[in-house]
C-alpha cells in the first residue's frame, strides 16, 4: 500500500518570503500522480498543483512550484512571495494509476505572518 | 455546472441513529469517493466507485455502506451512528487521472 508522509505538522512564514513544505511517499508503482491540495478555513479542498510521475520537469503554477525527486520519493511544495491568503492547511496526495485511489498525507498547517 | 454537491452541510445524530449523506456530480465522472477528515489524520478513504454498479472499500469502511446506481450519485449510509464517526465527510469525483473535485463537506456530530 502507498503511504504519504508529511512530517511537519506546522510551519510559519513571513509575508513575501518563500517557504517549502515537505512530502515523501512510498510506492513500488511507476505510474502515478502527485498533488498538493490547499484547505483554507472555509474547508473547501483546492487543487494547488499536480505532477505526473513520468515527467521529469517540475510543475509550476504561478507562485507555486514543486521539487519532484522521483528516486528519493520526495515531492516538496515551494511557495514564493507568500501572501496572507496562503495561510491554510496543505495536503500532499498520491494517486495510484493501478487502483485509482488517492492517498493523503496528514497535512501541514501554514501560517503567514504580516 | 454545479460540480460536486453534498447535503447536508451539518448534521447532529444520536448514537444508534442511521442517516444518508448525499453526493452528486454533474461532470460525468466515472470515479467517485468518500473521505473522512479528522484532526491530525488527513483525509482517509472510506469507499470509492469506479463506475455505476461498482464500489470498493477504502481504508476505513467499517460502519458505512455505499451504492452507485447512477453515474451522478454516490450516497454514503451510516448504519448505526457512533461517536467515533464524528468527523467531516467529503465526497469527490474525478475522471480517472487523479485530480479530485471535492464537494463542500459535511460536518457530522454524533452524540
Boltz contact constraints between the chains, C-beta under 6 A:
constraints:
  - contact:
      token1: [A, 33]
      token2: [B, 98]
      max_distance: 6.0
  - contact:
      token1: [A, 43]
      token2: [B, 105]
      max_distance: 6.0
  - contact:
      token1: [A, 45]
      token2: [B, 102]
      max_distance: 6.0
  - contact:
      token1: [A, 95]
      token2: [B, 98]
      max_distance: 6.0
  - contact:
      token1: [A, 100]
      token2: [B, 31]
      max_distance: 6.0
  - contact:
      token1: [A, 100]
      token2: [B, 50]
      max_distance: 6.0
  - contact:
      token1: [A, 102]
      token2: [B, 100]
      max_distance: 6.0
  - contact:
      token1: [A, 104]
      token2: [B, 42]
      max_distance: 6.0
  - contact:
      token1: [A, 104]
      token2: [B, 43]
      max_distance: 6.0
  - contact:
      token1: [A, 105]
      token2: [B, 42]
      max_distance: 6.0
  - contact:
      token1: [A, 106]
      token2: [B, 42]
      max_distance: 6.0
  - contact:
      token1: [A, 107]
      token2: [B, 42]
      max_distance: 6.0
